[in-house]
Amino acid sequence: MARRIVITSGKGGVGKTTITANLGIFLSTLGLRVVMIDVDFGLNNLDVVMGVENKIVYDVSDVISGRCRAKQALVQDNGRKNLFILPSGGLAAQAPVSGQQLKLIIENLSPLFDYVLIDCPAGLDAGFHRAVACAEEAIVVATPALTSLRDADKTVTVLKSYKLQRIGLVVNRVRGDLIMSEKMLLPRDIEGLLKTDLLGVIPEEDAVFLSGVSLPKTSDSYKAYKLLALNLHKQTGKIFDPTKKYSGFFGSIRRSIKRSV
């Protein structure tokens, strides 16, 4: 039976969908069967991030209405045979989806996979509760920005009321040079503030913007996502260190160059 994990943030624009997509990819590279479900019915874009929007035949609305089975609505990722996406299809203009309907779909798919990753809509409204009610675990995505941390704190508080098995934290868009200059909080400090176990750290890097889900193997983001997937699956406890390349003599040169760009 699959581990059902909701990826949420409270605040929009923190990179939640990109993290869902890359986490799904890196889990699949470990030989695990993964399905990613987009439950943001208003602003759905997981299929676009994954580059499979042109392959969609059915979506969640078709499953709920009985036009197809859940398995028929799955879209296989390009080039990864054990990674699938269940698109939402922009259901906002159609009949509302209940938490029970969504939960039934996920329960039907769970025996087929090792992981079900649920891409949650931003905010703490009905869409959030509908997504969380289908999960057994949660990952909260936050950035070091004060507004993000404030919203993440509220999100963690609400998640704890669901008595989930685990709640983990991923800190996104971290800049090692700013941490070294004491202009950005350490991820471990954020872990302490939110009282939530740190699962991974994703650096701010051009590779994410330029490549999306096709990260170069030499990029820091590739290494960070690999460590995140391993930590989630095997509890390795290894977290990417964004400050490493900014330490020492050559690191100080890199910080100077970064400031001047």
KENU-164323 format. One line per 10 residues: for each residue x, y, z of C-alpha. Coordinates in nm, 4 decimals. Example, Ala and Ser with C-alpha at 12.3 -4.5 7.8 and 13.67 -1.06 7.14 Angstrom:
# KENU-164323
1.2300/-0.4500/0.7800 ~ 1.3670/-0.1060/0.7140
END
This chain:
# KENU-164323
0.0000/0.0000/0.0000 ~ 0.1293/0.3434/-0.0969 ~ 0.2472/0.6145/0.1378 ~ -0.0016/0.8967/0.0820 ~ 0.1702/1.2326/0.1236 ~ 0.0173/1.5769/0.0754 ~ 0.2584/1.8539/-0.0265 ~ 0.1290/2.1849/0.1017 ~ 0.2515/2.5325/0.1871 ~ -0.0184/2.7646/0.3117
0.1244/3.0455/0.0987 ~ 0.1199/3.0280/-0.2800 ~ 0.4250/3.0841/-0.4975 ~ 0.6800/2.8996/-0.2826 ~ 0.7507/2.6280/-0.5414 ~ 0.5221/2.3577/-0.4071 ~ 0.4255/2.2097/-0.7451 ~ 0.7872/2.2094/-0.8675 ~ 0.8923/2.0278/-0.5513 ~ 0.6081/1.7763/-0.5936
0.7161/1.7085/-0.9514 ~ 1.0874/1.6730/-0.8774 ~ 1.0277/1.4636/-0.5671 ~ 0.8122/1.2289/-0.7748 ~ 1.0852/1.2030/-1.0375 ~ 1.3626/1.1306/-0.7888 ~ 1.1547/0.8730/-0.6005 ~ 1.0853/0.6993/-0.9317 ~ 1.4595/0.6867/-1.0068 ~ 1.4932/0.4764/-0.6907
1.2768/0.2161/-0.8627 ~ 0.9607/0.3155/-0.6757 ~ 0.6153/0.3375/-0.8307 ~ 0.4860/0.6926/-0.7922 ~ 0.1631/0.8707/-0.8838 ~ 0.1282/1.2478/-0.8472 ~ -0.2250/1.3822/-0.8114 ~ -0.3085/1.7446/-0.8846 ~ -0.5939/1.8479/-0.6538 ~ -0.5624/2.2201/-0.7219
-0.8802/2.2296/-0.9292 ~ -0.8684/2.6049/-0.9795 ~ -0.5064/2.6636/-1.0817 ~ -0.3948/2.3176/-1.1872 ~ -0.0554/2.3057/-1.3593 ~ 0.1218/1.9876/-1.2501 ~ 0.0645/1.8422/-1.5975 ~ 0.2270/2.1508/-1.7533 ~ 0.5281/2.1317/-1.5216 ~ 0.5706/1.7659/-1.6149
0.5203/1.8373/-1.9868 ~ 0.2336/1.5896/-2.0331 ~ -0.0582/1.8285/-2.0887 ~ -0.0976/1.7085/-2.4486 ~ -0.1269/1.3449/-2.3383 ~ -0.4351/1.3936/-2.1199 ~ -0.7436/1.1993/-2.2257 ~ -0.9319/1.1722/-1.8950 ~ -0.9048/1.3591/-1.5657 ~ -1.0444/1.3458/-1.2127
-1.3860/1.4703/-1.3253 ~ -1.4166/1.1766/-1.5648 ~ -1.3338/0.9339/-1.2837 ~ -1.5910/1.0877/-1.0495 ~ -1.8634/1.0936/-1.3151 ~ -1.7965/0.7293/-1.4007 ~ -1.6772/0.7919/-1.7566 ~ -1.3549/0.6045/-1.6802 ~ -1.1739/0.4207/-1.4025 ~ -0.9022/0.5916/-1.2015
-0.6351/0.3779/-1.3661 ~ -0.7516/0.4870/-1.7138 ~ -0.7094/0.8555/-1.6243 ~ -0.3431/0.8161/-1.5331 ~ -0.0898/0.9803/-1.7627 ~ 0.2502/0.8149/-1.7822 ~ 0.5466/1.0458/-1.7574 ~ 0.7668/1.0960/-2.0615 ~ 1.0486/0.8437/-2.0333 ~ 0.9760/0.7160/-1.6810
0.7661/0.3996/-1.6853 ~ 0.6947/0.3944/-1.3097 ~ 0.5882/0.7603/-1.2752 ~ 0.2301/0.8742/-1.3410 ~ 0.0189/1.1891/-1.3113 ~ -0.3536/1.2104/-1.2395 ~ -0.4564/1.5517/-1.3770 ~ -0.7348/1.7588/-1.2233 ~ -0.8561/1.8967/-1.5565 ~ -0.9567/2.2396/-1.4240
-1.2607/2.1179/-1.2374 ~ -1.3464/2.4561/-1.0892 ~ -1.6032/2.5309/-1.3577 ~ -1.7727/2.1936/-1.3092 ~ -1.9413/2.0146/-1.0195 ~ -1.7560/2.0470/-0.6868 ~ -1.5491/1.7532/-0.5668 ~ -1.6032/1.6221/-0.2161 ~ -1.3244/1.4993/0.0050 ~ -1.4873/1.1567/0.0150
-1.4875/1.1292/-0.3661 ~ -1.1205/1.2219/-0.3829 ~ -1.0320/0.9879/-0.0981 ~ -1.2034/0.6973/-0.2742 ~ -0.9994/0.7606/-0.5919 ~ -0.6739/0.7678/-0.3959 ~ -0.7639/0.4524/-0.2032 ~ -0.8310/0.2726/-0.5322 ~ -0.4910/0.3771/-0.6697 ~ -0.2868/0.3138/-0.3532
-0.2391/-0.0631/-0.4014 ~ -0.0769/0.0043/-0.7400 ~ 0.1933/0.2388/-0.6107 ~ 0.4600/0.2919/-0.3478 ~ 0.3921/0.6655/-0.3195 ~ 0.0913/0.8893/-0.3807 ~ 0.2010/1.2553/-0.3846 ~ -0.0906/1.4969/-0.3510 ~ -0.0244/1.8476/-0.4856 ~ -0.2355/2.0635/-0.2553
-0.3808/2.4046/-0.3483 ~ -0.2439/2.7081/-0.1655 ~ -0.4303/2.8495/0.1317 ~ -0.6194/2.6876/0.4164 ~ -0.9668/2.6776/0.2666 ~ -1.1837/2.3841/0.1577 ~ -0.9360/2.2681/-0.1086 ~ -0.6630/2.2338/0.1543 ~ -0.8821/2.0292/0.3887 ~ -1.0046/1.8107/0.1028
-0.6447/1.7252/0.0104 ~ -0.5171/1.6715/0.3644 ~ -0.8088/1.4437/0.4529 ~ -0.6840/1.2003/0.1856 ~ -0.3288/1.1830/0.3208 ~ -0.1450/0.9992/0.5962 ~ 0.1616/1.2235/0.5901 ~ 0.2357/1.5852/0.4988 ~ 0.5275/1.7876/0.3672 ~ 0.5159/2.1613/0.4301
0.7075/2.3741/0.1799 ~ 0.8381/2.7102/0.2976 ~ 1.0925/2.9690/0.1900 ~ 1.3082/3.1743/0.4303 ~ 1.0842/3.4780/0.3680 ~ 0.8975/3.6019/0.6767 ~ 0.5569/3.5887/0.5051 ~ 0.6144/3.2282/0.3995 ~ 0.7253/3.1251/0.7486 ~ 0.4218/3.2875/0.9054
0.1870/3.1015/0.6723 ~ 0.3814/2.7769/0.7158 ~ 0.3435/2.8056/1.0925 ~ -0.0341/2.8369/1.0560 ~ -0.0352/2.5418/0.8163 ~ 0.1594/2.3197/1.0573 ~ -0.0854/2.4069/1.3362 ~ -0.3832/2.3000/1.1244 ~ -0.2060/1.9847/1.0024 ~ -0.1439/1.8735/1.3616
-0.5199/1.8661/1.4191 ~ -0.5419/1.5869/1.1594 ~ -0.3131/1.3596/1.3631 ~ -0.1072/1.2611/1.0591 ~ 0.1641/0.9975/1.0897 ~ 0.4393/1.2440/0.9931 ~ 0.4779/1.6129/0.9116 ~ 0.8043/1.7123/0.7422 ~ 0.9502/2.0421/0.6257 ~ 1.1214/2.1345/0.2995
1.2866/2.4759/0.2873 ~ 1.2977/2.6014/-0.0703 ~ 1.4920/2.8810/-0.2433 ~ 1.7750/2.8906/0.0070 ~ 2.0829/3.0998/-0.0739 ~ 2.4033/2.9843/0.0882 ~ 2.5798/3.3164/0.0303 ~ 2.3106/3.5054/0.2231 ~ 2.3237/3.2541/0.5069 ~ 2.7021/3.2995/0.5288
2.6496/3.6761/0.5350 ~ 2.3878/3.6316/0.8111 ~ 2.1188/3.7821/0.5891 ~ 1.9076/3.4670/0.5693 ~ 1.7929/3.2218/0.8334 ~ 1.9556/2.8804/0.8538 ~ 1.7196/2.5969/0.7538 ~ 1.7833/2.4391/1.0955 ~ 1.6669/2.7623/1.2602 ~ 1.3507/2.7482/1.0496
1.3054/2.3869/1.1612 ~ 1.3173/2.5074/1.5210 ~ 1.0782/2.7955/1.4617 ~ 0.8182/2.5733/1.2953 ~ 0.8813/2.2789/1.5316 ~ 0.8741/2.0476/1.2312 ~ 1.1371/1.7936/1.1252 ~ 1.3529/1.9136/0.8366 ~ 1.3337/1.6718/0.5423 ~ 1.5233/1.8678/0.2803
1.6712/2.1964/0.1621 ~ 1.6452/2.3124/-0.1998 ~ 1.8812/2.5926/-0.3081 ~ 1.7880/2.8983/-0.5098 ~ 1.9427/2.8185/-0.8452 ~ 1.9031/2.9173/-1.2098 ~ 1.8904/2.5474/-1.3045 ~ 1.5421/2.5164/-1.1530 ~ 1.4102/2.8132/-1.3500 ~ 1.5796/2.7117/-1.6747
1.5328/2.3345/-1.6580 ~ 1.2259/2.2790/-1.4394 ~ 1.2117/1.9016/-1.3976 ~ 1.5080/1.8214/-1.6240 ~ 1.7803/1.9269/-1.3845 ~ 2.1453/1.8880/-1.4881 ~ 2.3167/1.6204/-1.2800 ~ 2.5924/1.8676/-1.1979 ~ 2.3520/2.1206/-1.0455 ~ 2.3107/2.1727/-0.6722
1.9349/2.1302/-0.7119 ~ 1.9821/1.7807/-0.8547 ~ 2.1919/1.6833/-0.5517 ~ 1.9423/1.8451/-0.3130 ~ 1.6404/1.6617/-0.4587 ~ 1.8273/1.3321/-0.4573 ~ 1.9042/1.3744/-0.0867 ~ 1.5416/1.4740/-0.0214 ~ 1.4068/1.1605/-0.1922 ~ 1.6516/0.9366/-0.0052
1.5695/1.1007/0.3263 ~ 1.1961/1.0629/0.2696 ~ 1.2209/0.6989/0.1638 ~ 1.5067/0.5699/0.3788 ~ 1.5224/0.8274/0.6616 ~ 1.8932/0.8870/0.5912 ~ 1.8918/1.2193/0.7738 ~ 2.1182/1.3738/0.5082 ~ 2.0282/1.7316/0.4155 ~ 2.1808/1.9389/0.1352
2.4153/2.2072/0.2706 ~ 2.3741/2.5272/0.0637 ~ 2.6600/2.7007/0.2469 ~ 2.9304/2.4478/0.1640 ~ 3.0507/2.6081/-0.1580 ~ 3.0582/2.9508/0.0075 ~ 3.2901/2.8412/0.2900 ~ 3.6641/2.9021/0.3041 ~ 3.8811/3.1223/0.0851 ~ 3.7289/3.0276/-0.2499
3.3840/3.0444/-0.0958 ~ 3.4412/3.4069/0.0005 ~ 3.5290/3.4797/-0.3625 ~ 3.2048/3.3135/-0.4743 ~ 3.0084/3.5270/-0.2271 ~ 3.1729/3.8420/-0.3626 ~ 3.0899/3.7434/-0.7197 ~ 2.7312/3.6615/-0.6200 ~ 2.6852/4.0039/-0.4600 ~ 2.8193/4.1816/-0.7691
2.5901/4.0010/-1.0151
END
